[in-house]
């Protein structure tokens, strides 16, 4: 089947009308999900830092065990000493900790002046707060790691985005079936009418019913006009007959004119021949 550029554009527009809004809506939903998840992580991280700050009790090594036991999200805790040049040493440890003291993260060194939290994995957090002595001088760092569950809203946003994409694809299919294919069938019918023949309409839809009726009437009218005309072969025979008759008439007229213009015989008439 041959398609014109206009019909190709109609097909593309049918797909874009269904897919493009769905893609935009899905991207917005995914962005909202990421925003909600980032806010959720920030809230959890700041809560871990405050919780860690509340468990600072100088000269009580049992605070490490108490911290881990206070909430199941905590994986373990350590008391670290930060020496000159950023060297980190472990003084006390409890639970499971995956800190590489040979290559401490920059956030850990910055926590010497102010407590902070940071992400160390897809669902893992770390937090560190400075521990001060009686004179308010830095003595060591209280470091802990925790796991957390991501916000359930992120999963819901992702699910809704998937549903929107499926609905967009369904809408594109619907437009192609109810708009593009019937219009293509009408084009084929009009092309057949131009050649003097009539063909049944292959596709109909409520959206194109009025257009289909108009095209069908035009096609039937055009085919009827062509059928009432004299066929090309008959037209050629008629023209040849008329031309022949005209030629014979012209020849006869020329012969009559020649007879009239012929000069008379000057000799007197002789006696009748016996």
Secondary structure, DSSP 8 states (H G I E B T S, - for coil): ----HHHHHHHHHHHHHHHHHHHHHHHHHHHHHHHHHHHHHHHHHHHHHHHHHHT--TT-THHHHHHHHH-TTEEEEEEEEE-GGG-EEEEEEEE-----GGG--HHHHHTTTS-EEEEEETTEEEEEEEEE-TTS-EEEEEEEEEE----HHHHHHHHHHHHHHHHHHHHHHHHIIIIIHHHHHHHHHHHHHHTT---------GGGHHHHHHHHHHHHHHHHHHHHS--HHHHHHHHHHHHHHHHHHHHHHHHHHHHHTS----S-------
